[in-house]
Amino acid sequence: MRQSGGVNLNLDTNALWASVLWGGIAGGYLVYGWRQKASIPLIGGVVMTLACFLPALPMTLLSMATMVAVYWLMKQGY
């Protein structure tokens, strides 16, 4: 789909659903990190939120890697 000004818009349904899924999880990490004053989940939520601007596969891989990293860091006591 073309938008005025010649900018390409990718309205792929897979990318849209991936953005909704990982954006919701990222929002949960952000809110949890903010309310608990925990920096690791807060940073993880920010990274996952920024990943929502990537295409579907890199977004999914980066979001999953961020969740594993947050889990591992929390288990280590950070």
C-alpha positions as CSV (number, residue, x, y, z in Angstrom):
1,M,0.0,0.0,0.0
2,R,1.3,3.5,-0.9
3,Q,0.9,6.5,1.3
4,S,1.0,10.0,0.0
5,G,4.6,11.1,-0.3
6,G,5.9,7.8,-1.7
7,V,6.4,6.1,1.7
8,N,5.8,2.3,1.6
9,L,3.5,0.9,4.3
10,N,3.8,-2.8,5.1
11,L,0.4,-3.9,6.4
12,D,1.3,-7.6,6.7
13,T,-1.1,-9.3,9.1
14,N,1.7,-11.4,10.6
15,A,3.7,-8.3,11.5
16,L,0.6,-6.6,12.9
17,W,-0.2,-9.6,15.2
18,A,3.4,-9.9,16.2
19,S,3.5,-6.2,17.1
20,V,0.3,-6.6,19.2
21,L,1.5,-9.7,21.0
22,W,5.1,-8.5,21.8
23,G,3.9,-5.0,22.5
24,G,1.4,-6.2,25.1
25,I,4.2,-8.3,26.8
26,A,6.6,-5.3,26.6
27,G,3.9,-3.1,28.2
28,G,3.6,-5.6,31.0
29,Y,7.4,-5.5,31.6
30,L,7.4,-1.7,31.5
31,V,4.6,-1.4,34.0
32,Y,6.1,-4.1,36.3
33,G,9.6,-2.5,36.2
34,W,8.2,1.0,36.8
35,R,5.9,0.1,39.7
36,Q,8.4,-2.3,41.5
37,K,11.4,0.1,40.8
38,A,13.2,-2.8,39.2
39,S,15.6,-1.7,36.5
40,I,16.1,-5.0,34.6
41,P,12.4,-5.6,33.7
42,L,12.0,-1.9,32.9
43,I,15.0,-2.0,30.5
44,G,13.6,-5.2,29.0
45,G,10.3,-3.6,28.4
46,V,11.9,-0.6,26.7
47,V,14.0,-2.9,24.4
48,M,10.9,-5.0,23.6
49,T,8.9,-1.8,22.9
50,L,11.6,-0.6,20.5
51,A,11.6,-4.0,18.8
52,C,8.0,-3.5,17.8
53,F,9.3,-1.2,15.0
54,L,11.2,-4.1,13.4
55,P,9.8,-6.6,10.9
56,A,8.0,-9.7,12.4
57,L,10.8,-12.2,12.5
58,P,13.6,-10.0,14.0
59,M,11.0,-8.5,16.4
60,T,10.0,-12.0,17.6
61,L,13.6,-13.1,18.0
62,L,14.7,-10.0,19.8
63,S,11.7,-10.1,22.1
64,M,12.3,-13.7,23.0
65,A,16.0,-13.1,23.7
66,T,15.1,-10.1,25.9
67,M,12.6,-12.2,27.9
68,V,15.2,-14.9,28.4
69,A,17.8,-12.3,29.4
70,V,15.5,-10.7,31.9
71,Y,14.6,-14.0,33.4
72,W,18.3,-15.1,33.7
73,L,19.3,-11.7,35.2
74,M,16.5,-11.9,37.8
75,K,17.5,-15.4,38.7
76,Q,21.1,-14.2,39.2
77,G,19.8,-11.6,41.7
78,Y,20.0,-8.4,39.8
